[in-house]
Amino acid sequence: MPKPSGLLSRTEMAMVLSDMHLANAGLEASSLSADSLKRSLAGYDQFIYQKHGTNAADFIASYDYYLSIPTEMDSIYLILVDSLNARESKSRGIQIIPITPSK
């Protein structure tokens, strides 16, 4: 699969996915109906794309590209897990330095 023109870096993908996972978890923990949950997630996705300076088309193309290379997707999720661990530690007042794989 050729690289898409708007390919997000692995770190950018990890940050977008991290925000998406957090938004999904927060909404799923709420008492929203399935329809309301779906509408809310769509709104959060747009906010997340805007926050990270991307759009749905570039995100989906990047996701599909990285998904076609399992080692790349693995490295994205390693960055994501490090990011989530750092956020959790920060919220608990613990400072850690995340390890990110080189590009």
Order of alpha helices (4+ residues) and beta strands (2+ residues): alpha-alpha-alpha-alpha
